[in-house]
Amino acid sequence: MRNYQTQMEAAKKGIITPEMELVAQKERRSPEELRAGVACGRVAIPCNIRHTALSAEGVGEGLRTKINVNLGVSGDCRNYEREMEKVELALRLGAEAIMDLSNVGKTNAFRRALIDRSPAMIGTVPMYDAIGYLEKDLMEITAADFLRVIRAHAEEGVDFMTIHAGINRRAVEAFMRDKRKMNIVSRGGSLLFAWMMTTGQENPFYEHYDEVLEILREYDVTISLGDALRPGCIDDSTDAGQIAELIELGALTERAWAKDVQVMVEGPGHMAMNEIEANMKLQKRLCHHAPFYVLGPLVTDIAPGYDHITAAIGGAIAAASGADFLCYVTPAEHLRLPDLGDVKEGIIASRIAAHAADIAKGVPHAREQDDAMAQARHRVDWEEMFRLALDGEKARAYFESTPPADRHTCSMCGKMCAVRTTNMILEGKTVEFCTEK
């Protein structure tokens, strides 16, 4: 019988939980290091007590940068089987988290199936699900209704929830004063803004924040404090609305920790490259070094169809500067619901960004796979290269599409391969280019 309710409570009591042991093993860190990180809030281990299929992961300082995959049905695409195919793909490609953003109909059957089979941590945005779950129009929904949806998701086994509690009246005033090109681009944020402006009431997640925390604590759900006022274009980044909300998120972080609820804080979506590092440091300072979860950031607004690349550039800079968790972006961003190909491209781009950042910030053992790849390339060992590659299947397909005459080279350089030439000279062999062997 466990004598703690949440991972944070256990950590504060000096207890090393099985989840901490597992994360320590994965990260090749000591369990005590993990416990100390969870106790002070710099590390979160999202793990709902009802998610029995979970293989716990840690998010936070000193750990590998994790990635999240968004999926779920919308009004125009209601194919749950296709979304489950995306789940299987995400798990196969090593995503540590999956967020179900379904926003139409009764989504709980899909979510329960997802939780039952997924070793990755599962996140949701209850605000998205409120209208379909409650079968009410937005303006008919009460604060008590919103809390009902949060409890329903917690009972189902969701590990972390995006709660847009920071867009309170103070933050809205700052947003309204400082005019934007794109206004509010957060779906959950826009719904709450509409609800607040129409009803004249305070944000229910802010007004009833203590009740939200009690529900989350009961099931050990990590709160992911949503950035409702995140910039939706690079011209809106680091403006008054974004910073005003961030200040509120810092205060909400401490209130959650006081109730032993683990916290992640969500960050900007669009931002020029030269602003990213400062934003990461500002967030860590204002939010007391809670784990930081960013969407992108997308470093330019003119690449629809290629936004997995703009996000990977921004994500690599963000993670190298302190972000702990990257939400993938696919080529379909801003255009449509992503298909399987888009999901794969988004995951690989995010994994490249996360891994490159881990190397840059000196995460222990991050370079080992790169060193092994260098050794395989030195030996021209194609099978080992394919095994070590992030997407060995694609690497093999490219290599085999134009097979070289000599498998000790590739079809780009042939016998003039620099690695082959240097190896032969160092081995005392003669290099000949004009004679067919």
C-alpha positions, 0 to 999 in steps of 0.5 A: 500500500503506497503511503503517498498520493503523487510522485511529488509528495513521495519525492518530498518525503524522501521516497523513491517510487518505482517510476523514479527507479525506471526513469533513472534507469532510462536516463542512466542517472541515480534514483536519488537525483531523480527524486531530488528533481521531482521534489523541487519541481524541476523534473516531472514524471507524468503517470496517472495511477490508472494508466497501467500500460505506462512506461514512465518517462521523466521531463525536465532539467538534466534529462533527455529532451522528450517529444510529443505527438498530437493526434485525434479526430476533428469535425472533418476527419472522424476516422478513429482507426486511422488515428490509432494507426498514427498511435502505432507509428508514433510508438514505433518511432519512439515518441514519449508522449501522445496527446489526444486532441479529439474535439468532436463527438464522444471521444472517451472510447478512443481515449480509453483504448489509447490509454489501455495500449500505450506505454507512452504518456497520454495528454489531453486538453479537456477544454477541447472535449467539453462541448462534445462530452457535455453536449452543450453549446459553449455559452451553456457550459458552467464552471462545474461542467468544466470540472466534470470533464477534467475529472472524467479525463483523470478517471480514464487514466490521462497522465497530463492535461493542458489547462489554460488557467493563466488567461485570467482577466489581468492577462486579457487586459494586457492582450487587449491593450497590445494589439496583435496581428494574429490575436489568439491562435490557441484553440483552447485559449480562444474558447475560454476568451470567448466564454469569458467575454460573453459571460463576463466571468473570470476564467473558470480554471483560474477561479476554481484552480484549487478544485482543479488541483484537487482532482489532479492530485487524486489521480496523480495527473501532471498539470501542463499549464497552457499558453493561451496567449502564445504568439501565432506569428513571429510579429506577436512574439514576446509581447505584453499578452504572452508575458502577462500570461507567463507571469500568471503561470509562474504563480500557478506553478507554485500553487500546484507544487504546494498541493504536490501536483507536478507541473509542466509549463507550455511555451511559444509557438511562433518566434524569430530565432534571435528571441528564442534563447531569451524566452527560454531563460525568462520562462525558467526564471518566472516559472521557477525552473518547472519543465518547459514544453514548447510547440516549435517554436516556428521560426518563420511564417512563410513555409506552409507544407514545410513547418516541420522544418521551421519547427525543428530549427526553433525546437533545437534552439529552444531545447539547447537553451533550456526547453525540456519537451518538444511538441512535434509539428508536421508538414500539414500544420496550418493546412489540414489534419496530418496523415500518416506520412505527415506524422512520420515526418513530424516525429523524425524532425522533432527527434532530430531537434531534441537529439541535437539539443541534447548533444549541445547541452551536454546531456549524459550519453547523448553523443554515444549513438553519434559516435557509434555512427561515426565508427560504422561510417569509418568501416563503411558498415552499411547494416550498422549505419541503418541500425543506428539511424533515426529512420533506418528504413528510409536510409536503407531505401535511399541506399538501395534505390541506386545501388553501388557497384561496390558496397564499400561505397555509395552511388554518389562517389563510387570509387572516389569515396573519401572514406574508402580512399583514406582507409586504403592508404592507411592500410598500405593499399594501392588506390586505383580509379581508372582500372576496373577491378 
